Amino acid sequence: MRSPLGKPSPHSQSRRFLGPALGLAVLGVAVLLGACQQGGARVEQLASTVDSLESSNRTLQSRVHALRDTLRSGAERPPGERGTKLEPAVFFPSGSAWLTDRGKETLDGHAETIRARYGDREFRIQGYTDNVPIGDSLRQIYPSNWYLSAQRAAAVAHYLDQAHDLQVPTLEIGAFGPQSPVAPNETAEGRRQNRRVEIVIAEPRPDPGF
């Protein structure tokens, strides 16, 4: 359509320039959509990879814990620790050999386990401490961590005897002091785990074969 003077009308000029512009806009939208789709696929792929790695990590951690338990219960354990360790250990407050109510509840459960499953077996009671030296205020009661660990083991033996009439003629009490920690002593939680007494059921005596 032309104007009375023979020149193209403004509408026709707008259509001539608008057509290519619309084409470029559509092309741009298509490119953006394609990029978004590719980006979404990439994110999904990365998320799937992360999930796979996390699953593999959990599997490896489980294997590490299983191997560690095997070593602790097998022939590689230090002398005096061979046997079946009852879980959980009995824990003590810092600088104390007094049994807590929770410790007594733990020992009540262990006493039932010993009677039901290990009635014909001997067992040992092993006391441990964290690596914090005995303070001046407690040194007259517990001269060293070795002494404190022995007192903790003796407290457990006394409770099993008095509360459950549970003892064996060859009962062994071991004082390990700060040796053989089960957790880092650099943290409060680690030290709490190390202030413990463990009950270890001895291996069965070999059959003499008579």
N, C-alpha and C positions, 0 to 999 in steps of 0.2 A: 504494500500500500504506500502511495506517494502523497506528498503534500501538494497543495494547489500550485506551488512554484516548481513542481517536478522533482523535488528533493525527497529522499526517503524520510518517512515519518519517524518520530522518536520511538514509537512502539516497535517498528521493524528493526531499528538499530538496537533496541534493548534485547529483542529476541536473538539478534545475531551475536551479541556478546554474552548473553545469558546462557546460551546453549553450551559453549565450551566450558564456561565456569561451572555449570551443573555437572558436566561430565567429570571435571577434575575433582569436584566435591565428592561425587559418588566413588570415584577411584580412591580418594583419600580415606573415606569411610571403610571401603573394602580392605585397604591396606591395614588400617587400624584394627579392624575386626580380626584379620588374619594374625596380626601380631599378638592381640589379646588371647586368641585361641592357642597360639604357640606358647605364649607365656604361661597360660593356665596349665597346659600340658606339662611344661617344664616344672612348674611348682608341684604338680601332682607327682611327677617322677622323683623330684627331690624329697618330697614327703615320704614316698614309698621307700626310698633309699635310707632315710633316717630311721623309719620303723624297722627296716631289716637289720640295720646296724645295732639298734637298741636291743632287738631280740637276740642277736648274736652275742652281744655283751652280757645280757642276762644269763645266757646259756654258759658262757665262759666263766662267769662268776660262780655259778652253781657248781661247775666242775672243779674250780679252784677250792671252794669250801669243802667239797666232797673229798678231794685229795688231801687237804689239810687234816680233815677228821681221820682219814685213813692213816696218815702218818702218825697222828697223836695216839691212835689205838694200836698201831702195829709195832714191829720190832725196832723201829727207828726212834721210839720214844726214849727219853733219858732213863737211866736206872732209877728204880723206885716209882716209876709212873706206868709200868706195864699193867694192863688190865682194863676193865671196863669202868669208865668214869661216869658216875651218876650226875645227871643234869636236872636242875641248875645247881651251880655251886652255892654255898652259903656265904653271904656277904656281911661285912662288919663295918661299923662306922670308923672313921679315922681315929687312930690311937686308942682303939678299944678292943677288948676280947670278950665283951658281953654280947650274948645272943639277943637279937631283936625278936619281936613277935613274928615278923615275917620269916626270919631265919628258923625259928622253931617250927613254923608251919611247913617250911621246906623239909626239915629233918623228919617231921611226922610222915610226910609222903615217902621219903627215902627209906624210913624204917619199914613201911609196908612193902615197898619194892624188894628190900633185902629179904624179908621173911617169905614173900611169895615166889621170888625167882632165884634168890641166891642163898637159900637157907643152909646149904652145905658148903658154902664158900667163905674164905677169909676175906677181910677187907682192911684197907688202910685209910687213915685220916691224915690229910696233908694240908698244912697251914701255910699261907702266903701273906705278904704285905705289899704295899706300894713301895716306892723308893724314897719316900720322904723320911728324913732322919727323925728319931724320937726327940720331941721337944724337952726342954729343961723341966717343965712342970710334970711330965710323965716318966722321966728317966728313973726315978726311984721305984716305980711300979713295973715298967718295961725297960730294962737297961738298953735294949737294942731291938731292931726289927726281927732278928732271929728269935729272941726271947718272946716277942709279941706273937710271932707266927706259931710258936710252940703252944702258947697259951690259948690261942684261937682253936687249934686242933684239939687241945685238951678239953676245952669248953664243949666242943661238939661230941667228943667221946663221953664226957660226963652226962650230957643230956640224953644221948642214946641209951646209956646205962640206966639212968634214973627214971626217965620217962617211958622207956620201952623195954627195959631189961634186955638190951641188945648188946652183946659183946662176944668176943671169941678169945680163947686162951692166948692166942698169939697175935692179938691186935697190935698193929704198928701205928705209931704217931710220928709223922715227919714234919720237921720245921725247915721250910725252904726260904724264909725271909723274902727279900725282894727278887729272888731268882725266878726264872720262868714266868715272866709277866704274860698275860693273855691280851693286853691292850696297852697302848702307849701311855706312859706316865706323864706326858706333857699336858694332858687334859684332865679335868676333874672327873669326867665320866670314865676315862681310862683308869685312873687311880682307884675309883670305886670298884671297878671290875677286878682289879688286882688284889684288893683287900678281901680275900676269900679263903674258904676251906673246901677242899674237894674230898669226896669219898670215892675211893677206887676199889672195885671188886677184883680180887686177885684171880689170876688164871687158875683153872682147875689143875690139881696135882696130877702128874702123869700116872697112868695105870702101870703098876709094877709088873703086870703081866703074869702073875702067879695063877 
